[in-house]
């Protein structure tokens, strides 16, 4: 018998051909294991004979026929499953960086045979059988390797496996099955296939399942890559997801968008998100922003919708922070006014009584992870509203004037106080005022017309051991005097 590293393709052609006339047994299994090892060699892969590949297909078909008679019950030692596993391992190795073998395997009908086996196995109680799980694992890996950099194979796999096979495998309780399926799905996807997910409910269900996995199994890198490298490029799919999915899934999608935008890309074109998607997100923020005012109302559904608004605001802040592709947000008919009006409302609510919108001076607990207000999702909400207003006014006279007309200048100045519930709000307010005044004489005159009314409440500074002192028209920061002992 040929061993790994011994003999050539002719030896394996003879042995595999001889084995086809025998019943499944250890001799055949050993032969396949040797073939699997041999296919690790690039030279061996390049010399693969048609007879060997055809023999592997015949063995898979014989295994498939045996599997159909299992009726959901399977013995752990079932030889047909072990043979199928080893065939898939050999085929998986045969495809590695070998375009010629990929094409030959597709032409021989391996995609249809493999998807048929996977569909059959996933209907059994495979989670209770290592052998059945191995068939799934190796079969999916083979399809994944078959599709790498081979569009014809990708299309063939898609035709035979989408959406029912992908959906069934993604719904598996076996984590490896899910991970390998995500790998194969990511390899097969392109712009046209993503758009197909928007056309039928069963196809859209695959996209929904991927996003659900992003939330429930965040350690799966492939699901994150599917969303960021494919889903985010489709305006239609993003709109469908945000319009139909549960609050938890919508929040997950928005978190992924936010993280994707914050990866430090200097060229906005590389982020892959279309300007029309940004416009849709701005419209969604406008339509749902008032739900944030219901936070802590006692209704958990209100809180879930409020979190969506908070996520949308975070994204709009990132998109409007100098990304050229999203510059059209400055021309959005309602976004700036929505941000100003919402800032007024949350500011007034915070002054009416102690609530989630009230200012706080609890700086000692910030970043300690001790919970309380510092861990509430509303933290930094006002600061981000101020940031968004500043972004939208950057070198934009129309928006600068609109801020003045809506009494936004005094509103922003009124949010310059230290607030542990809104870290860096003072800095964002200074940034916003700078953008609002830039080359705008009318706005500058508004500031010049303000009158000094004395030192503002400096209790927060005193808690930190400092005080403000006014001298000759200037404000000085001084340490508090210690009480004499």
C-alpha positions in Angstrom: 0.0 0.0 0.0 1.3 3.5 -0.8 2.3 5.5 2.2 2.4 9.3 2.6 5.4 10.6 0.6 5.9 7.3 -1.2 4.9 6.4 -4.8 3.2 8.6 -7.3 -0.3 9.3 -8.5 -0.3 6.0 -10.5 0.0 4.1 -7.2 -3.0 5.8 -5.8 -5.0 5.4 -9.0 -4.4 1.7 -8.8 -5.2 1.3 -5.1 -8.3 3.5 -5.2 -9.6 1.8 -8.3 -9.1 -1.6 -6.7 -10.8 -0.4 -3.5 -13.9 0.6 -5.4 -14.8 -3.1 -5.9 -14.5 -3.8 -2.2 -16.8 -3.2 0.8 -15.9 -0.3 3.0 -13.2 -1.3 5.4 -9.9 -0.4 7.1 -7.8 -1.1 4.0 -9.8 1.5 2.0 -9.7 4.0 4.9 -5.9 3.7 5.3 -5.6 4.3 1.5 -7.7 7.5 1.7 -5.7 8.7 4.7 -2.5 8.3 2.7 -4.0 10.2 -0.2 -5.1 13.0 2.2 -1.5 13.4 3.4 -0.1 13.2 -0.2 -2.4 16.0 -1.4 -0.6 18.4 1.0 2.2 18.5 -1.5 1.8 21.1 -4.3 3.5 18.9 -6.8 1.3 16.0 -5.9 -1.8 18.2 -6.2 -0.7 19.4 -9.6 -0.3 15.8 -10.9 -3.8 14.6 -9.8 -5.2 12.1 -12.2 -8.8 12.2 -13.4 -9.2 8.5 -12.3 -8.4 9.4 -8.7 -10.8 12.3 -8.6 -13.5 10.2 -10.2 -12.9 7.4 -7.7 -13.3 9.9 -4.8 -16.6 10.9 -6.2 -17.8 7.3 -6.5 -16.8 6.7 -2.9 -18.7 9.7 -1.8 -21.8 8.6 -3.7 -21.6 5.1 -2.1 -21.3 6.8 1.3 -24.2 9.0 0.4 -26.4 6.0 -0.5 -25.6 4.4 2.9 -26.4 7.6 4.8 -29.9 7.8 3.2 -30.7 4.6 5.0 -29.7 5.7 8.4 -33.1 7.2 9.2 -31.7 9.5 11.8 -29.9 6.7 13.7 -26.2 6.2 13.2 -23.5 4.1 14.8 -20.5 6.0 15.9 -18.3 3.5 14.0 -20.2 3.5 10.8 -17.6 3.0 8.1 -19.5 4.9 5.5 -19.2 8.1 7.5 -15.5 7.6 8.1 -14.9 7.1 4.4 -16.9 10.2 3.6 -14.9 12.2 6.1 -11.6 11.0 4.6 -12.8 11.7 1.0 -13.6 15.3 2.0 -10.3 15.7 3.7 -8.5 14.5 0.5 -10.6 16.8 -1.6 -10.1 19.7 0.7 -6.4 19.4 0.4 -6.6 18.8 -3.4 -8.1 22.3 -3.8 -5.5 24.3 -1.9 -4.0 26.9 -4.3 -4.8 24.7 -7.3 -7.3 26.4 -9.7 -7.1 23.5 -12.1 -8.2 20.9 -9.5 -11.0 23.2 -8.4 -12.4 23.4 -11.9 -12.1 19.7 -12.5 -13.9 18.9 -9.3 -16.7 21.2 -10.2 -17.0 19.8 -13.7 -17.2 16.3 -12.2 -20.2 17.3 -10.1 -18.7 17.3 -6.6 -20.7 20.4 -5.6 -24.0 18.7 -6.1 -22.9 15.5 -4.4 -21.4 17.4 -1.5 -24.4 19.6 -0.9 -26.6 16.5 -1.1 -24.6 14.8 1.6 -24.6 17.9 3.9 -28.3 18.3 3.5 -28.9 14.7 4.5 -26.5 14.8 7.5 -27.8 18.0 8.9 -31.3 16.4 9.1 -29.9 13.7 11.4 -29.1 14.1 15.1 -25.5 14.9 14.1 -24.8 16.9 17.3 -24.8 13.5 19.1 -22.4 11.9 16.8 -18.7 12.8 16.3 -18.7 11.0 12.9 -21.7 12.9 11.6 -20.2 16.2 12.8 -16.9 15.4 11.1 -18.7 14.8 7.8 -20.3 18.2 8.1 -17.0 19.9 9.2 -14.9 18.4 6.4 -17.6 18.7 3.7 -18.1 22.4 4.4 -14.3 23.0 4.5 -14.0 21.3 1.1 -16.7 23.6 -0.3 -14.9 26.6 1.2 -11.5 25.6 -0.3 -13.2 24.9 -3.6 -14.6 28.4 -3.8 -11.4 30.3 -3.0 -10.6 32.6 -5.9 -12.8 30.6 -8.3 -16.0 32.4 -9.3 -17.4 29.4 -11.2 -17.2 27.2 -8.1 -18.7 30.0 -5.9 -21.6 30.3 -8.3 -22.1 26.5 -8.3 -22.1 26.3 -4.5 -24.5 29.2 -4.3 -26.9 27.6 -6.8 -27.0 24.2 -4.9 -26.8 25.5 -1.3 -28.5 28.9 -1.0 -30.5 29.6 0.9 -31.7 26.3 2.5 -28.4 24.6 3.2 -26.6 27.7 4.5 -29.6 28.6 6.7 -29.8 25.1 8.2 -26.1 24.9 8.9 -26.0 28.4 10.4 -28.8 27.3 12.7 -26.6 24.4 14.1 -25.9 24.1 17.7 -22.4 22.8 16.8 -20.0 25.8 16.9 -17.5 24.4 14.4 -20.3 23.7 11.9 -21.4 27.3 12.2 -17.9 28.7 12.0 -17.0 26.7 8.8 -20.3 27.6 7.2 -19.7 31.3 7.9 -16.2 30.9 6.3 -17.8 29.3 3.2 -20.5 31.9 3.0 -18.0 34.8 3.2 -16.0 33.2 0.4 -19.0 32.9 -1.9 -20.5 36.3 -1.3 -20.3 39.2 -3.7 -22.4 42.3 -4.5 -25.0 40.4 -6.6 -25.4 37.6 -4.0 -25.9 40.2 -1.2 -28.6 41.9 -3.2 -30.2 38.5 -3.7 -30.7 38.4 0.1 -33.0 41.3 -0.2 -35.4 39.7 -2.8 -36.9 36.7 -0.9 -37.7 36.1 2.7 -35.8 32.8 2.9 -32.7 34.6 1.5 -33.1 37.5 3.9 -33.3 35.0 6.7 -29.7 34.1 6.1 -28.7 37.7 6.6 -30.8 37.8 9.7 -29.1 34.7 11.1 -25.7 36.1 10.4 -26.5 39.2 12.4 -28.0 37.1 15.2 -24.7 35.2 15.4 -22.8 38.5 15.6 -24.8 39.1 18.8 -24.9 35.6 20.3 -21.4 34.4 19.2 -19.3 37.6 19.0 -16.1 35.4 19.0 -16.9 34.3 15.4 -14.7 36.5 13.2 -16.3 35.3 10.0 -19.7 36.8 10.9 -18.2 40.2 11.6 -16.3 40.0 8.2 -19.5 39.1 6.4 -21.3 42.1 7.8 -18.5 44.7 7.4 -17.1 43.5 4.1 -20.4 42.6 2.3 -23.6 43.6 4.1 -22.6 47.2 4.8 -22.1 47.8 1.1 -25.8 47.2 0.4 -28.1 50.1 1.1 -31.1 48.0 0.5 -30.0 45.2 2.9 -29.1 47.7 5.7 -32.5 49.4 5.3 -34.3 46.1 5.5 -32.4 45.0 8.5 -33.0 48.2 10.4 -36.7 48.3 9.4 -37.6 44.7 10.3 -35.3 43.2 12.9 -35.6 43.1 16.6 -34.1 46.0 18.7 -31.3 43.7 19.8 -30.3 42.8 16.3 -30.6 46.4 15.1 -28.5 47.5 18.0 -25.9 44.9 17.1 -25.8 46.1 13.4 -25.4 49.7 14.5 -22.5 48.8 16.9 -20.8 47.0 14.0 -21.3 50.1 11.7 -19.9 52.3 14.5 -16.9 50.1 15.1 -16.2 49.8 11.3 -16.3 53.6 10.9 -13.9 54.0 13.9 -11.2 51.8 12.5 -9.1 54.8 11.6 -9.5 54.9 7.8 -8.3 58.2 6.4 -9.9 57.7 3.0 -13.7 57.6 3.4 -14.1 55.7 0.2 -12.5 52.6 1.8 -15.2 52.2 4.4 -17.6 50.8 1.9 -20.8 52.4 3.3 -22.8 54.3 0.7 -23.8 58.0 1.2 -27.4 56.9 0.7 -27.1 54.7 3.7 -25.9 57.6 5.8 -28.9 59.6 4.6 -31.2 56.7 5.7 -29.5 56.6 9.1 -30.0 60.3 9.5 -33.7 60.0 8.6 -34.0 57.1 11.1 -32.5 59.3 13.8 -34.9 62.1 13.0 -37.9 59.8 13.1 -37.1 57.9 16.3 -35.1 60.4 18.3 -37.9 61.3 20.7 -37.9 57.8 22.2 -34.7 58.7 24.1 -36.8 61.1 26.2 -38.7 58.0 27.5 -35.6 56.4 29.0 -36.2 55.0 32.5 -40.0 55.3 32.0 -40.3 51.8 33.3 -41.0 50.2 29.9 -38.1 48.1 28.7 -39.2 48.4 25.1 -38.8 52.2 25.4 -35.3 51.7 26.7 -34.5 49.4 23.7 -35.6 52.0 21.2 -33.7 54.7 23.0 -30.5 52.6 22.8 -31.1 52.5 19.0 -31.2 56.3 18.9 -28.0 56.5 21.0 -26.2 54.2 18.5 -27.5 56.2 15.6 -26.1 59.4 17.1 -22.7 57.8 17.6 -22.6 56.7 14.0 -23.7 60.2 12.7 -21.0 61.8 14.8 -18.4 59.5 13.1 -19.8 60.0 9.6 -19.8 63.8 9.9 -16.3 63.9 11.3 -14.5 64.9 8.1 -15.4 61.9 6.0 -15.8 63.3 2.5 -18.1 60.7 1.3 -20.7 61.6 4.0 -20.4 65.4 3.5 -24.0 65.4 2.2 -25.1 65.0 5.8 -24.5 68.8 6.1 -27.2 69.3 3.6 -29.7 67.0 5.2 -32.9 69.0 5.5 -33.7 68.1 9.1 -30.6 66.6 10.8 -29.2 69.8 12.3 -32.6 71.1 13.5 -33.3 67.7 15.0 -30.1 67.7 16.9 -30.6 71.2 18.3 -34.2 70.7 19.3 -33.4 67.3 20.9 -30.5 69.0 22.8 -32.9 71.6 24.1 -35.3 69.0 25.3 -32.8 66.8 27.1 -31.2 69.9 28.6 -34.5 71.1 30.0 -35.4 67.6 31.3 -32.1 67.4 33.1 -32.9 70.7 34.9 -36.4 69.7 36.0 -35.3 67.2 38.5 -32.7 64.4 39.1 -32.9 62.0 36.2 -30.7 60.4 33.6 -30.3 63.7 31.8 -29.3 65.7 34.8 -25.7 66.9 35.2 -23.5 65.1 37.7 -20.2 65.7 39.4 -19.3 62.1 40.2 -15.9 62.2 38.7 -14.3 59.8 41.1 -16.3 56.9 39.8 -15.7 57.5 36.1 -14.0 54.6 34.4 -14.0 52.4 37.5 -16.7 50.1 36.2 -18.7 50.4 39.4 -22.0 50.9 37.6 -24.4 53.7 38.4 -24.9 56.6 36.1 -21.4 56.2 34.5 -22.6 52.8 33.0 -25.9 54.1 31.7 -26.3 54.1 27.9 -27.3 57.8 28.0 -23.8 58.8 29.2 -22.2 61.2 26.7 -25.5 61.6 24.8 -25.6 65.4 25.2 -21.9 65.7 24.5 -22.5 63.8 21.2 -25.4 66.0 20.2 -23.1 69.0 20.7 -20.4 67.2 18.7 -22.8 66.5 15.8 -24.0 70.1 15.7 -20.3 71.2 15.5 -19.6 68.8 12.8 -22.5 69.9 10.7 -21.5 73.5 11.0 -17.9 73.0 9.8 -17.3 75.5 7.0 -21.0 75.6 6.3 -22.5 79.0 6.5 -26.1 77.8 6.0 -25.9 75.6 9.0 -24.0 78.2 11.0 -26.9 80.6 10.4 -29.5 78.0 11.2 -27.9 77.4 14.6 -28.2 81.1 15.4 -31.8 81.2 14.2 -32.7 78.3 16.4 -31.1 79.9 19.5 -28.5 77.2 19.4 -25.5 79.3 20.3 -26.7 80.1 23.8 -27.8 76.5 24.2 -24.3 75.2 23.5 -22.7 77.7 25.8 -25.1 76.6 28.5 -23.6 73.1 28.1 -20.1 74.1 28.9 -20.3 73.0 32.5 -18.4 70.1 33.8 -20.6 67.0 33.8 -19.5 63.5 34.7 -22.5 62.1 32.7 -21.1 63.8 29.6 -17.3 63.6 29.6 -15.6 66.1 27.3 -18.8 68.1 26.8 -16.9 71.3 27.5 -14.3 70.4 24.8 -17.1 69.5 22.3 -18.9 72.7 23.1 -15.7 74.8 22.4 -15.2 72.9 19.2 -18.8 73.5 18.1 -18.7 77.2 18.9 -15.5 77.5 17.0 -17.1 76.0 13.9 -20.3 78.1 14.4 -18.3 81.3 14.5 -15.8 80.6 11.8 -16.1 83.3 9.1 -19.6 84.2 10.3 -19.8 87.8 11.5 -23.4 87.6 12.6 -22.7 84.7 14.9 -19.6 86.4 16.3 -21.7 89.5 17.1 -24.0 87.2 19.1 -21.1 86.2 21.3 -19.8 89.8 21.6 -23.2 90.9 22.8 -23.1 88.5 25.8 -22.5 90.2 29.2 -20.4 88.9 32.0 -22.6 87.7 34.9 -19.8 86.6 37.3 -18.3 83.3 38.1 -20.5 80.2 37.4 -21.1 77.5 40.0 -17.7 76.0 40.7 -18.8 73.3 43.2 -17.4 70.6 40.9 -14.0 72.2 40.9 -14.2 72.7 44.7 -14.9 68.9 45.1 -11.6 68.3 43.3 -9.7 70.8 45.5 -9.8 73.9 43.3 -11.7 77.2 43.1 -12.2 80.0 40.6 -11.1 83.5 41.4 -11.9 86.6 39.4 -9.2 89.2 39.3 -8.9 92.2 36.9 -11.5 90.8 34.5 -9.6 87.4 34.3 -10.5 84.0 35.8 -7.8 82.2 37.8 -7.8 78.6 38.9 -6.6 78.4 42.6 -6.3 75.5 45.0 -8.8 75.6 47.8 -7.4 76.8 51.1 -7.1 74.1 53.7 -8.9 74.5 57.0 -6.4 75.3 59.8 -5.9 72.4 62.2 
